[in-house]
Amino acid sequence: MEVSDTGHGEGTGGADVNDEDRSAHQPARVLFDVLGIAYERAFAGSEAHQASLRRLLGDLAPRSRVLDVGSGTGRPTADALAAAGHEVLGIDISPVMVEIATRQVPEAEFRCADIRAVPLNEAPFDAVCVYFALLQMSREEQADLVSRLVRAVKPGGLMVLATVPADVEGAEVVFMDQPVRATSFARDDFVAMLTRAGLLVRAEQSLMFTPSRPGAEPEPHLFVHCQRA
C-alpha cells in the first residue's frame, strides 16, 4: 500500500465514502468488484495466511461451523475450511467476489451483504475468520463489529483476524492501483480492541509481505488468533 498524507474520512469491509469523494475514493464494494480474481493472485503467496489457516484447522473440532467475514474469492480461507469438512458461511459486500467464490468453492455458502447490517444470532458459530476485512471501516465501526462477532462465537470458540497494523485514520491509500481511504490501528491498539471485545489472544504473527504484482511494495501484516473468553 502507498499511503499519502492522512485525512479524515470513511475508514475496508463495506463503508461508503461521501458523494463528493466517491469518484476518487472507492468504497469496498466497488473496489473489490474491480479487483476480482486479481486480488487472489496478488496475495496467494502469503505463507503467513496459510500458516494461520493450518493453526485454525488444527484447533477446530470436526464439522465446525465457521463464519468467513470478507470472504473474497473464497480462496484460501473458505476453500481450506470446506475441504477439511467444516460448514462455511462466507459474507462479502462485493457481488463479483461472491460470484467467484461460489464458483470456486461450491462446498461453502456465500452471501452478498454488508456484514455490519447482517443479523448475527448469539453463539451460532464455532469460529469466525476476519482476514483483512476491516480496513475500510472507521475505528468505531471496527470495534463495534468485532464485539458483535465475538457474541456470535460460542463460549470458548475461536476468532482469527488479520490486518495491516498502522496508526492511520481515513488515510488516502493507493491499493492495487485503486484509490481508497483506509483506517487501522497500531498493533498494541488493535490487540487492546480485541481484548475489550471479550477475546483472549492466544497467538500472533507480525511480518512484512509483498503482494505478487508489478511495483508492489512490502506491507506490514498482523495475524491474531483469539478465543472467546
C-alpha positions in Angstrom: 0.0 0.0 0.0 1.1 3.5 -0.7 -0.3 6.0 1.9 -0.4 9.7 1.4 -1.0 12.4 4.0 -3.6 11.2 6.5 -7.0 12.6 6.1 -10.2 12.0 8.0 -13.0 10.2 6.2 -14.7 6.8 6.0 -12.5 4.1 7.0 -12.3 -1.9 4.3 -15.3 -4.1 4.9 -18.0 -2.0 3.4 -18.0 1.6 4.3 -19.1 4.1 1.6 -17.5 7.5 1.1 -19.3 10.8 0.8 -20.8 11.5 -2.7 -18.2 14.2 -3.4 -15.4 11.7 -2.7 -16.9 8.7 -4.5 -15.1 9.2 -7.8 -11.7 9.5 -6.1 -12.0 7.1 -3.2 -13.8 3.8 -3.9 -16.0 2.1 -1.2 -15.2 -1.6 -0.6 -17.9 -3.0 -2.8 -16.7 -1.0 -5.9 -13.0 -1.7 -5.1 -13.4 -5.4 -4.9 -15.8 -5.6 -7.8 -12.9 -4.0 -9.8 -10.1 -6.2 -8.4 -11.9 -9.5 -8.6 -9.6 -12.5 -9.1 -6.6 -10.2 -9.4 -6.8 -9.7 -5.6 -6.5 -13.5 -5.0 -3.5 -13.7 -7.4 -1.7 -10.9 -5.6 -2.0 -12.4 -2.1 -2.0 -16.1 -2.9 1.7 -16.4 -1.9 1.1 -15.4 1.7 2.7 -18.2 3.7 1.6 -16.4 6.9 -2.1 -16.7 5.8 -1.6 -20.4 5.0 0.1 -20.9 8.4 -2.8 -19.1 10.2 -5.2 -21.4 8.4 -3.2 -24.5 9.4 -3.3 -23.4 13.0 -7.0 -22.8 12.9 -7.7 -26.1 11.3 -5.7 -27.8 14.0 -7.8 -26.2 16.7 -11.2 -26.8 15.2 -13.4 -29.8 16.1 -14.6 -31.9 13.2 -17.5 -30.3 11.2 -17.3 -27.0 12.9 -19.5 -24.1 11.7 -17.3 -21.1 10.6 -18.2 -17.6 9.5 -15.7 -16.1 7.0 -16.1 -12.3 7.0 -14.9 -10.6 3.8 -14.7 -14.0 2.1 -13.5 -12.6 -1.2 -12.9 -15.2 -3.9 -13.2 -18.0 -1.4 -9.5 -18.8 -1.5 -7.6 -19.6 0.5 -9.8 -19.4 3.6 -13.2 -20.8 2.8 -11.6 -23.3 0.4 -9.3 -24.7 3.1 -12.0 -24.9 5.7 -14.6 -26.5 3.4 -12.0 -29.0 2.1 -11.4 -30.0 5.8 -15.1 -30.8 6.2 -16.3 -27.7 8.0 -19.5 -25.9 7.4 -18.6 -22.4 6.0 -20.6 -19.3 5.5 -18.9 -16.5 3.7 -20.1 -12.9 3.7 -18.7 -10.3 1.3 -20.0 -6.9 0.2 -18.8 -7.4 -3.4 -21.2 -9.3 -5.8 -18.3 -10.0 -8.1 -16.3 -11.7 -5.3 -19.4 -13.7 -4.2 -19.9 -14.9 -7.7 -16.3 -16.0 -8.0 -16.3 -17.7 -4.6 -19.5 -19.6 -5.3 -17.9 -20.9 -8.5 -14.6 -21.7 -6.9 -15.7 -23.2 -3.6 -19.1 -24.8 -4.2 -18.9 -26.7 -0.9 -19.3 -23.5 1.0 -22.2 -21.0 1.2 -21.6 -17.4 0.2 -23.9 -14.3 0.7 -23.5 -10.8 -0.7 -24.1 -8.4 2.2 -22.6 -5.7 4.3 -21.5 -7.6 7.5 -22.4 -4.5 9.6 -26.0 -5.0 8.6 -26.2 -8.8 8.9 -28.2 -10.0 11.9 -26.0 -12.3 14.0 -27.5 -14.7 16.4 -25.9 -15.4 19.8 -23.2 -18.1 19.6 -24.1 -20.0 16.4 -20.5 -20.3 15.2 -17.6 -22.3 16.4 -15.2 -19.9 14.8 -15.1 -16.6 12.9 -12.4 -15.5 10.4 -11.8 -11.8 9.6 -8.8 -11.7 7.2 -8.2 -8.1 6.2 -11.9 -7.2 6.1 -11.9 -4.2 8.5 -9.6 -1.7 6.7 -12.3 0.5 5.1 -14.3 0.8 8.3 -13.9 3.6 10.8 -12.3 2.6 14.1 -15.6 2.8 15.9 -17.2 0.5 13.2 -14.3 -2.0 13.6 -14.7 -2.1 17.3 -18.5 -2.4 17.1 -18.3 -5.2 14.5 -15.7 -7.2 16.4 -17.8 -7.0 19.6 -20.8 -8.3 17.6 -18.7 -11.1 16.1 -17.5 -12.2 19.5 -21.1 -12.6 20.6 -21.7 -14.8 17.5 -19.0 -17.2 18.6 -19.7 -19.9 21.1 -18.0 -19.5 24.5 -14.5 -20.9 24.1 -14.9 -20.6 20.4 -12.2 -19.1 18.1 -11.7 -15.9 16.2 -8.8 -15.3 13.7 -8.1 -11.8 12.4 -5.6 -10.3 10.1 -5.0 -6.6 9.4 -2.4 -4.1 8.3 -1.2 -2.6 11.6 -0.8 1.1 11.2 -1.8 4.2 13.2 -3.9 5.7 10.3 -7.4 7.1 10.2 -9.1 8.0 6.9 -5.7 7.7 5.1 -5.6 8.2 1.4 -4.3 4.9 0.1 -3.4 3.5 -3.4 -4.2 -0.2 -3.2 -3.5 -2.2 -6.3 -3.7 1.0 -8.4 -7.1 1.9 -6.9 -7.6 5.0 -4.7 -9.3 4.2 -1.4 -9.5 5.5 2.2 -8.2 3.2 4.9 -8.3 3.1 8.7 -6.4 0.9 11.0 -4.9 0.5 14.5 -1.3 0.2 15.6 -0.5 -3.3 16.8 -1.0 -2.6 20.5 -4.2 -0.7 20.0 -5.6 -3.4 17.8 -4.9 -6.1 20.4 -6.4 -3.9 23.1 -9.5 -3.5 21.0 -9.8 -7.3 20.7 -9.3 -7.7 24.4 -12.0 -5.1 25.2 -14.4 -7.1 23.0 -14.0 -10.2 25.1 -11.3 -12.1 23.3 -8.2 -13.8 24.8 -5.2 -13.5 22.4 -3.6 -16.9 22.0 -1.1 -16.3 19.3 0.0 -13.6 16.8 2.4 -13.1 14.0 3.8 -9.9 12.5 5.7 -9.8 9.2 6.2 -7.9 6.0 4.6 -9.2 2.9 5.0 -8.1 -0.7 2.0 -8.8 -3.0 2.7 -10.6 -6.2 2.2 -7.9 -8.7 4.4 -5.4 -10.6 5.6 -2.5 -8.5 4.2 -3.8 -5.2 5.8 -2.6 -2.0 6.2 -4.6 1.2 3.4 -4.0 3.7 3.0 -5.0 7.3 0.7 -7.8 8.2 -0.6 -8.9 11.6 -2.3 -12.2 12.2 -4.0 -12.7 15.6 -5.6 -16.0 16.9 -8.1 -15.5 19.7 -10.6 -17.3 21.8 -13.9 -16.1 23.3 -13.4 -15.7 27.0 
